[in-house]
Each structure stands twice: as C-alpha cells, then as structure tokens.
C-alpha cells in the first residue's frame, strides 16, 4: 500500500487496509526469521494494535508495511530480552539488513525476501507430520491471514475448537523440528495436493462467504489466486495448478455482476455480462488451452466455469461434466450442482431425484432446500416449494442470500 493509496483514508481505515494487504506476507517473514509462530504472531498483532492507536492521531505513515514490520521487530526484540534463554535460539532479525536502516530499507528487505519466505512457511504448514485438518488451518491462518473465527466457520467448528487446533499445530512444528525451508523436489508430491485444496478453500470463502453481511469477499478470492500463481512459479508446467488457476480466474471474473447496486444476489442468467471482467475471462480460457486432456477435478470444474462464462451455456454439456466430476469425487456438493445443471438442461423431475439423500449428507447447507424449492416451483408444486424455502431460510447465513430467498418465496 503506497502513500498515494492511503491518502484520504482515516487511520482506522488504513489499519484495516494494511491488515488485508500485508498481514500474511509480514507474518511469513517474521515466522521464518524467528522460527517461532507464537513470537511472530504476537509481535505482529501488537504492531497492528499500536498502529490502531497511533495512526488515527499522528497520521498514516508513507509506507505502512515498513512501519508495521519495524514495530513488530521491536516487539520481538523486547520479548527476547525478557526471555533470556530464547536469545540463543531466535535470529530475531537482530542481524537482518533492516537493522541499520530506516523504513525504506526495511521495506526493500521485505519486498526482496517475502515471497520466498512465504513459500517456506506454506510448505512447512503442509508437513506430513501434521494432520490434514491442522495443515489446512495453518495455511489459512499463516499463509492467507484469515482470522481464527473465519477458519472455524470454514471447518464448521466452534472458534475455541479451532483456536486449540491451531495452538497444537504450532506446538507440533516446534517440538518436531519441522524445518522452515524452501521445498525441494522430493517434498512436492506429498504436499502439493494439500496446498491446492487449501488455496481453493480460501477462494471459495471469498467467492461465496459462509456467513456474514457480505456474499463475496473479493480480496480473499484475489489472495487465493495470487497464491495459485505463486505455486505456478514454483512448479511451472504443473497441469493441476494451471487447472485450479483457470477455475478461480474464470469464476472471479464475474464478481462485479453477482450482486446488484443494492447488494442483492443476481443469478447467472440475469447477470449483466458487460460487468464481467472479460480480460480475466480471456486469461482463464488461455490457461485452459495450455492444459492437456481433463485429468483432475479442478480441470473439470474449470471447463464448467468456462461454459458459465459463455453467452449461452450448453447445460447438457455442463450436466455431463458434473456427472464425470461426481464419478471421480463422490462429492455431495457436486451432485447438488449437477442437479441444477440437469434442471437447466430441461429435466426438473430428474434433477429433483438427484437431491435424494443430500439433506442427510449436507445437513447444514441451505443450498439443498434452496435448489429443491426452485425445482418444485418449476413443477408447480407450490405448497412443497413453500416448505422448502422455509427450510432454506432457517439455514442460510449470509444476508444477501437470505434476502434473495425471502423475495423468491414471496413471489410464490
């Protein structure tokens, strides 16, 4: 975030913007330098608290990231002085080039090192010694900067449960001596799939939030895409990375048309295509063309996303792609999307049959009764549609979707 970008912002707004822009990258730098998650996280959190106290009164610094990393470094040093035994074990940035310089020197060092540091951190978070859930949670917290409450929502667990899981995972890294180093070729096969799954989980939360006043969080989705490109730079020519990137870019390109000017949900068929980012669609399609035959679930989903970006989607082809995706994954969510495609292809009765068993498989997902309500409406079964809308309204957790469902129900 430059001085120009912060001009006109209040101090509070600048702190919030700095958190979105810099939290994860600065945390990666601090973790890899201190070798301790707790020290790095506490120091950076303290730096943001100091910014929230200082910037509204004294003004936003010209280089917020440099100010934050300098403040965090001072707190690391203060802690080291209090914990004398740790001084021997922590690099603590004491000999870092930023030590002798000002804010610009700090930021030069950060910008020069941060991407490599971030990759080291991400691959450490994916170490096989950690459980799958712990790996994903650590990546979302330390690689993407999500708050504990946000990660808990993604995993459908209480916030204290997720906080305890993160604490145990951080302790495991320290006790097991998991190295924070740039990955070598032998590391990649075991960890790449986990990293891709977490990147897509992050994108999904940005594309369609699980709860809250906003249906979509574009900055979060953009962060996932940036991480995807980062992986692509590490592993050029890896089709699975390219497929996931194509999928995310194509979906993200429609973000401006998914809500109207009043924040209400707009379905795909009703979206203003002039508001789509057509340069991003072209980029996503180019990524698809670079791939071989569909060999992964991400590739199939990217092909579906490409159909959605066309002027007139071929719903029969989309339904076939979803059928193949379901065969490969066995996913209940995929079956739900397949039902929508089958209905759009002109077979609402067959689509309704595909929903059998999904209430038990996805008991907290409001989209199951939502799709059922839409299908029952098309079939003229109004009373059953009413009941399905009521069930969806009890489960929905975003304001935009709740408003959409209420309007659809009222239209009956």
C-alpha positions as CSV (number, residue, x, y, z in Angstrom):
1,X,0.0,0.0,0.0
2,X,1.6,3.3,-1.1
3,X,1.3,6.8,0.2
4,X,-1.0,7.6,-2.7
5,X,-3.3,4.7,-1.9
6,X,-3.6,5.7,1.8
7,X,-4.2,9.4,1.0
8,X,-7.7,10.3,2.2
9,X,-8.1,7.2,4.4
10,X,-8.8,7.6,8.1
11,X,-6.3,6.0,10.4
12,X,-8.7,3.2,11.2
13,X,-9.4,2.5,7.5
14,X,-5.7,2.4,6.8
15,X,-5.1,-0.1,9.6
16,X,-7.9,-2.3,8.2
17,X,-6.5,-2.0,4.6
18,X,-3.0,-2.8,5.9
19,X,-4.3,-5.9,7.6
20,X,-5.8,-7.1,4.3
21,X,-2.8,-6.2,2.2
22,X,0.1,-7.1,4.5
23,X,-0.8,-9.4,7.4
24,X,0.1,-12.7,5.8
25,X,3.2,-11.6,4.0
26,X,4.7,-9.9,7.0
27,X,3.8,-12.8,9.2
28,X,5.6,-15.2,6.8
29,X,8.7,-13.0,7.1
30,X,8.6,-12.9,10.9
31,X,7.9,-16.6,11.3
32,X,10.8,-17.7,9.1
33,X,13.2,-15.3,10.8
34,X,12.2,-16.1,14.4
35,X,11.4,-19.8,13.8
36,X,8.5,-19.4,16.3
37,X,4.9,-19.0,15.3
38,X,3.9,-17.6,18.7
39,X,6.6,-15.0,18.9
40,X,5.9,-13.8,15.3
41,X,2.1,-13.8,15.6
42,X,2.1,-11.9,19.0
43,X,4.6,-9.4,17.7
44,X,2.7,-8.6,14.5
45,X,-0.6,-8.4,16.4
46,X,1.0,-6.0,18.8
47,X,2.2,-3.9,15.9
48,X,-1.3,-3.7,14.5
49,X,-2.7,-2.7,17.9
50,X,0.0,0.1,18.0
51,X,-1.0,1.2,14.5
52,X,-4.7,1.4,15.5
53,X,-3.7,3.6,18.5
54,X,-1.1,5.7,16.6
55,X,-2.2,6.3,13.0
56,X,-5.5,8.0,13.8
57,X,-3.7,10.6,15.9
58,X,-0.4,11.0,14.1
59,X,-1.4,10.2,10.6
60,X,-0.8,7.2,8.3
61,X,2.8,6.6,7.5
62,X,4.0,6.8,3.9
63,X,4.9,3.1,4.0
64,X,2.5,1.3,6.3
65,X,4.1,-2.2,5.8
66,X,7.6,-0.9,6.7
67,X,6.1,0.8,9.8
68,X,4.4,-2.5,10.9
69,X,7.4,-4.7,10.3
70,X,9.7,-2.3,12.2
71,X,7.2,-2.2,15.1
72,X,6.9,-6.0,15.1
73,X,10.6,-6.4,15.1
74,X,11.0,-4.2,18.1
75,X,8.4,-6.3,20.0
76,X,10.3,-9.4,19.1
77,X,13.5,-7.9,20.5
78,X,11.7,-6.8,23.6
79,X,10.4,-10.3,24.2
80,X,13.8,-11.8,23.6
81,X,15.3,-9.6,26.3
82,X,12.6,-10.8,28.7
83,X,13.1,-14.4,27.7
84,X,16.9,-14.6,28.0
85,X,17.0,-18.3,27.1
86,X,15.4,-17.6,23.7
87,X,18.1,-15.2,22.6
88,X,20.3,-18.1,21.7
89,X,17.6,-19.8,19.6
90,X,16.0,-17.0,17.7
91,X,17.5,-15.0,14.9
92,X,15.1,-12.2,15.9
93,X,16.1,-10.0,13.0
94,X,19.0,-8.7,15.0
95,X,21.5,-9.2,12.2
96,X,19.0,-8.6,9.5
97,X,19.9,-5.9,6.9
98,X,16.9,-3.9,8.0
99,X,18.5,-3.3,11.4
100,X,20.7,-0.4,10.4
101,X,18.3,1.3,8.0
102,X,15.1,3.3,8.0
103,X,11.6,2.5,6.8
104,X,12.6,2.3,3.1
105,X,15.5,-0.1,3.9
106,X,13.1,-2.3,5.9
107,X,10.6,-2.5,3.0
108,X,13.3,-3.2,0.5
109,X,14.3,-6.2,2.5
110,X,10.7,-7.3,2.9
111,X,9.9,-7.0,-0.7
112,X,13.0,-8.8,-1.8
113,X,12.5,-11.8,0.5
114,X,8.8,-12.2,1.3
115,X,7.7,-14.5,-1.5
116,X,10.5,-17.0,-0.8
117,X,9.8,-16.7,2.9
118,X,6.1,-17.3,2.3
119,X,6.7,-20.4,0.3
120,X,8.9,-21.8,3.1
121,X,6.1,-21.1,5.5
122,X,3.4,-22.6,3.3
123,X,5.3,-25.8,2.8
124,X,6.1,-26.1,6.5
125,X,2.4,-25.9,7.2
126,X,1.8,-28.8,4.8
127,X,4.3,-31.1,6.5
128,X,3.2,-34.8,6.6
129,X,3.8,-34.9,10.4
130,X,0.7,-32.6,10.8
131,X,-2.9,-33.9,10.5
132,X,-4.8,-32.9,7.3
133,X,-7.1,-30.5,9.3
134,X,-4.1,-28.9,11.0
135,X,-2.3,-28.4,7.8
136,X,-5.2,-26.7,6.2
137,X,-5.9,-24.5,9.3
138,X,-2.3,-23.4,9.5
139,X,-2.1,-22.5,5.8
140,X,-5.3,-20.4,6.1
141,X,-4.0,-18.6,9.2
142,X,-0.4,-18.1,8.4
143,X,-0.4,-18.3,4.6
144,X,-3.6,-16.3,3.9
145,X,-4.1,-14.3,7.1
146,X,-7.6,-15.5,7.9
147,X,-8.7,-14.9,11.5
148,X,-9.4,-17.9,13.7
149,X,-13.1,-17.3,13.7
150,X,-13.1,-17.3,9.9
151,X,-11.3,-20.6,9.7
152,X,-13.6,-22.1,12.3
153,X,-16.6,-21.2,10.0
154,X,-14.9,-22.8,7.0
155,X,-14.4,-26.1,9.0
156,X,-17.9,-25.8,10.7
157,X,-16.4,-26.0,14.2
158,X,-16.6,-23.6,17.2
159,X,-14.0,-20.9,17.4
160,X,-12.4,-22.2,20.6
161,X,-12.0,-25.6,19.0
162,X,-10.2,-24.1,16.0
163,X,-8.0,-21.9,18.3
164,X,-6.9,-25.1,20.2
165,X,-6.2,-26.9,17.0
166,X,-4.0,-24.1,15.7
167,X,-2.2,-24.0,19.1
168,X,-1.5,-27.7,19.0
169,X,-0.3,-27.5,15.3
170,X,2.1,-24.6,16.1
171,X,3.5,-26.6,19.1
172,X,3.9,-29.7,16.9
173,X,6.0,-27.7,14.4
174,X,8.3,-26.5,17.2
175,X,8.5,-29.9,19.0
176,X,9.0,-31.9,15.8
177,X,11.6,-29.5,14.5
178,X,9.8,-29.1,11.2
179,X,12.2,-27.1,9.0
180,X,11.1,-23.7,7.5
181,X,12.9,-24.1,4.2
182,X,12.2,-23.7,0.6
183,X,10.8,-27.1,-0.6
184,X,12.9,-29.5,-2.7
185,X,11.6,-31.7,-5.4
186,X,11.1,-34.7,-3.1
187,X,8.7,-32.6,-0.9
188,X,6.3,-31.6,-3.7
189,X,4.1,-34.6,-4.5
190,X,3.1,-35.2,-0.9
191,X,2.3,-31.5,-0.2
192,X,1.1,-30.0,-3.4
193,X,-2.4,-31.6,-3.3
194,X,-2.9,-30.2,0.3
195,X,-1.8,-26.8,-0.8
196,X,-4.1,-26.7,-3.8
197,X,-7.1,-27.9,-1.7
198,X,-6.5,-25.1,0.9
199,X,-6.0,-22.5,-1.8
200,X,-9.3,-23.5,-3.3
201,X,-11.0,-23.5,0.1
202,X,-9.7,-19.9,0.6
203,X,-11.0,-18.9,-2.8
204,X,-14.4,-20.5,-2.1
205,X,-14.8,-18.5,1.1
206,X,-14.0,-15.3,-0.9
207,X,-16.3,-16.3,-3.8
208,X,-19.3,-17.2,-1.6
209,X,-18.8,-16.4,2.1
210,X,-20.1,-18.9,4.6
211,X,-21.6,-16.3,6.9
212,X,-21.9,-12.6,7.4
213,X,-23.3,-9.5,5.7
214,X,-21.2,-9.9,2.5
215,X,-21.9,-12.7,0.0
216,X,-18.5,-12.4,-1.5
217,X,-15.1,-11.1,-0.3
218,X,-13.2,-10.2,-3.5
219,X,-9.9,-9.5,-1.7
220,X,-9.9,-13.0,-0.2
221,X,-10.5,-14.6,-3.6
222,X,-7.8,-12.5,-5.2
223,X,-5.4,-13.6,-2.5
224,X,-6.2,-17.2,-3.3
225,X,-5.5,-16.5,-7.0
226,X,-2.2,-14.8,-6.1
227,X,-1.2,-17.9,-4.1
228,X,-2.1,-20.1,-7.1
229,X,0.2,-18.0,-9.3
230,X,2.9,-18.3,-6.6
231,X,2.7,-22.1,-6.8
232,X,2.7,-22.0,-10.6
233,X,6.0,-20.1,-10.5
234,X,7.5,-22.7,-8.2
235,X,6.2,-25.6,-10.3
236,X,6.0,-24.4,-13.9
237,X,4.0,-26.7,-16.3
238,X,2.1,-28.5,-13.5
239,X,-1.3,-29.0,-15.0
240,X,-3.2,-29.3,-11.7
241,X,-2.0,-25.8,-10.7
242,X,-2.9,-24.4,-14.1
243,X,-6.4,-26.0,-13.9
244,X,-7.1,-24.6,-10.5
245,X,-5.9,-21.2,-11.6
246,X,-8.1,-21.3,-14.7
247,X,-11.1,-22.2,-12.5
248,X,-10.5,-19.4,-10.0
249,X,-9.8,-16.7,-12.6
250,X,-12.9,-17.6,-14.6
251,X,-15.2,-17.6,-11.5
252,X,-13.6,-14.4,-10.1
253,X,-14.1,-12.6,-13.4
254,X,-17.9,-12.4,-12.8
255,X,-17.7,-10.9,-9.3
256,X,-19.0,-7.4,-10.2
257,X,-22.2,-8.8,-11.7
258,X,-23.1,-11.2,-8.9
259,X,-24.7,-8.5,-6.8
260,X,-26.8,-5.5,-8.0
261,X,-26.2,-2.0,-6.9
262,X,-28.3,-2.6,-3.8
263,X,-26.3,-5.6,-2.8
264,X,-28.9,-8.2,-3.8
265,X,-28.0,-11.5,-5.3
266,X,-28.2,-11.8,-9.1
267,X,-28.4,-15.3,-10.6
268,X,-26.2,-16.2,-13.5
269,X,-28.9,-16.0,-16.2
270,X,-29.8,-12.4,-15.1
271,X,-26.2,-11.0,-14.7
272,X,-25.2,-8.0,-16.8
273,X,-22.4,-9.5,-18.9
274,X,-20.9,-6.1,-19.6
275,X,-19.9,-6.0,-15.9
276,X,-17.8,-9.2,-16.3
277,X,-14.0,-8.8,-16.4
278,X,-13.5,-10.0,-19.9
279,X,-9.8,-9.6,-19.8
280,X,-9.8,-12.1,-16.9
281,X,-12.1,-14.4,-18.7
282,X,-9.6,-14.4,-21.7
283,X,-6.8,-15.1,-19.2
284,X,-8.7,-18.1,-17.7
285,X,-9.5,-19.5,-21.1
286,X,-5.9,-19.2,-22.1
287,X,-4.8,-21.1,-19.0
288,X,-7.3,-23.8,-20.0
289,X,-5.9,-24.1,-23.5
290,X,-2.5,-24.8,-22.1
291,X,-3.7,-28.0,-20.4
292,X,-3.9,-31.5,-21.7
293,X,-7.0,-33.7,-21.5
294,X,-9.0,-33.3,-18.3
295,X,-7.0,-35.2,-15.6
296,X,-8.2,-33.6,-12.4
297,X,-11.3,-32.4,-10.6
298,X,-10.0,-28.8,-11.0
299,X,-9.8,-29.2,-14.7
300,X,-13.4,-30.4,-15.0
301,X,-14.6,-27.6,-12.8
302,X,-12.7,-25.1,-14.9
303,X,-14.4,-26.4,-18.0
304,X,-17.7,-25.9,-16.3
305,X,-16.7,-22.4,-15.3
306,X,-15.8,-21.7,-18.9
307,X,-19.3,-22.7,-20.0
308,X,-20.7,-20.3,-17.5
309,X,-18.7,-17.5,-19.0
310,X,-20.2,-18.1,-22.5
311,X,-23.1,-16.1,-23.9
312,X,-25.3,-19.2,-23.8
313,X,-24.0,-22.1,-21.6
314,X,-24.5,-25.6,-23.0
315,X,-26.3,-27.1,-20.0
316,X,-26.3,-30.6,-21.3
317,X,-22.5,-30.5,-21.5
318,X,-22.4,-28.9,-18.1
319,X,-24.5,-31.7,-16.7
320,X,-22.2,-34.3,-18.3
321,X,-19.1,-32.6,-16.8
322,X,-20.8,-32.7,-13.4
323,X,-21.6,-36.3,-13.8
324,X,-18.0,-37.1,-14.5
325,X,-16.9,-34.9,-11.6
326,X,-19.3,-36.8,-9.3
327,X,-18.0,-40.1,-10.5
328,X,-14.4,-39.1,-9.7
329,X,-15.0,-37.4,-6.4
330,X,-18.2,-38.8,-4.9
331,X,-19.0,-35.3,-3.6
332,X,-22.5,-34.4,-2.4
333,X,-21.9,-30.8,-3.3
334,X,-21.0,-31.8,-6.9
335,X,-24.3,-33.8,-7.1
336,X,-26.2,-30.7,-5.9
337,X,-24.6,-28.7,-8.7
338,X,-25.3,-31.5,-11.2
339,X,-29.0,-31.3,-10.2
340,X,-29.0,-27.6,-11.1
341,X,-27.4,-28.3,-14.5
342,X,-29.8,-31.1,-15.2
343,X,-32.8,-28.8,-14.4
344,X,-31.3,-26.1,-16.7
345,X,-31.0,-28.7,-19.4
346,X,-34.8,-29.2,-19.2
347,X,-35.3,-32.1,-16.9
348,X,-36.5,-30.7,-13.5
349,X,-38.0,-34.1,-12.4
350,X,-34.7,-35.9,-13.0
351,X,-32.9,-33.0,-11.1
352,X,-35.3,-33.4,-8.2
353,X,-34.5,-37.1,-7.9
354,X,-30.8,-36.2,-7.7
355,X,-31.4,-34.4,-4.5
356,X,-32.5,-37.6,-2.7
357,X,-30.2,-38.2,0.3
358,X,-28.5,-34.8,0.1
359,X,-30.3,-33.4,3.2
360,X,-28.5,-36.0,5.3
361,X,-25.2,-35.6,3.5
362,X,-25.3,-31.8,3.8
363,X,-27.5,-31.1,6.8
364,X,-26.2,-27.5,7.3
365,X,-26.2,-26.5,3.7
366,X,-29.0,-24.1,2.8
367,X,-28.5,-24.7,-0.9
368,X,-30.1,-28.2,-0.8
369,X,-33.5,-26.9,0.2
370,X,-33.0,-23.8,-2.0
371,X,-32.5,-25.9,-5.1
372,X,-35.4,-28.2,-4.1
373,X,-37.6,-25.1,-3.7
374,X,-36.7,-23.8,-7.2
375,X,-37.3,-27.2,-8.8
376,X,-40.7,-27.7,-7.0
377,X,-41.7,-24.2,-8.2
378,X,-40.9,-25.1,-11.8
379,X,-43.0,-28.2,-11.4
380,X,-46.0,-26.2,-10.0
381,X,-45.8,-27.8,-6.5
382,X,-46.2,-24.6,-4.6
383,X,-47.0,-25.8,-1.1
384,X,-43.9,-28.1,-1.2
385,X,-41.9,-25.2,-2.5
386,X,-43.0,-23.0,0.3
387,X,-41.9,-25.6,2.9
388,X,-38.5,-25.9,1.1
389,X,-38.0,-22.2,1.1
390,X,-38.7,-22.1,4.8
391,X,-36.1,-24.8,5.4
392,X,-33.6,-22.8,3.4
393,X,-34.3,-19.6,5.3
394,X,-33.6,-21.4,8.6
395,X,-30.2,-22.5,7.4
396,X,-28.9,-19.5,5.3
397,X,-26.1,-17.5,6.9
398,X,-25.4,-14.6,4.5
399,X,-27.6,-11.5,4.3
400,X,-27.7,-11.3,0.5
401,X,-28.8,-14.9,0.1
402,X,-31.4,-14.6,2.9
403,X,-32.9,-11.6,1.2
404,X,-32.9,-13.4,-2.2
405,X,-34.7,-16.4,-0.7
406,X,-37.2,-14.2,1.1
407,X,-38.0,-12.5,-2.2
408,X,-38.3,-15.8,-4.1
409,X,-40.6,-17.2,-1.5
410,X,-42.8,-14.0,-1.5
411,X,-43.1,-14.3,-5.3
412,X,-44.9,-17.6,-4.9
